[in-house]
Amino acid sequence: MVVEMAKEKYTRFEKARIIGARALQISMGAPVLIKTEDTTSPMLMALAELEAGVIPITVRRRMPVKKEMG
């Protein structure tokens, strides 16, 4: 069973992974999806995109399968 997460319910580890992945994309030349004041740091640009909710990355969590004791 796979559950897709809403934008507001990321754990701190998921946020770190998303920001890091997006910052890498930006540093490799991917277009920035919003206008930011600080254009020197890909990390800050990725953080601003996450806060705006425009990052095109989804998080899929695998949920454990419930087994009944027999």
C-alpha positions in Angstrom: 0.0 0.0 0.0 1.4 3.4 -1.0 0.2 6.7 0.4 1.0 10.1 -1.3 1.6 12.9 1.1 0.0 16.3 1.3 2.5 19.3 1.0 2.1 20.3 4.7 2.8 16.9 6.2 6.4 16.2 5.4 8.7 15.0 8.1 12.0 16.9 8.7 13.9 14.1 6.9 11.6 14.3 3.9 12.0 18.1 3.8 15.8 17.8 4.0 15.8 15.3 1.1 13.4 17.3 -1.0 15.4 20.6 -0.5 18.7 18.8 -1.1 17.5 17.1 -4.3 15.9 20.3 -5.7 19.0 22.4 -4.8 21.1 19.9 -6.7 18.8 20.3 -9.7 19.0 24.1 -9.5 22.8 24.0 -9.3 23.0 21.8 -12.3 21.0 24.4 -14.4 17.3 23.5 -13.8 15.0 26.5 -14.1 13.9 28.1 -10.8 10.2 28.0 -10.5 9.6 31.2 -8.5 11.2 34.6 -8.3 13.5 34.9 -5.3 15.5 37.8 -3.8 18.5 35.6 -3.1 19.8 34.1 -6.3 23.2 33.1 -5.1 22.3 30.0 -3.1 20.5 27.0 -4.7 19.7 25.8 -1.2 17.8 29.0 -0.3 16.0 28.9 -3.7 14.9 25.3 -3.1 13.7 26.2 0.4 11.7 29.1 -1.0 10.2 26.8 -3.6 9.2 24.3 -0.9 7.6 27.0 1.2 5.6 28.2 -1.9 4.5 24.6 -2.6 5.7 24.6 -6.3 8.4 21.8 -6.2 7.4 19.1 -8.6 8.6 16.3 -6.3 6.2 13.8 -4.6 6.8 11.7 -1.5 5.6 8.1 -1.5 5.6 6.3 1.8 5.2 2.5 1.9 2.8 1.6 4.7 3.3 -1.7 6.5 0.9 -4.5 5.7 -1.2 -5.5 8.7 -1.1 -9.2 9.3 -3.5 -10.9 11.7 -2.2 -13.4 14.2 -3.7 -16.8 13.4 
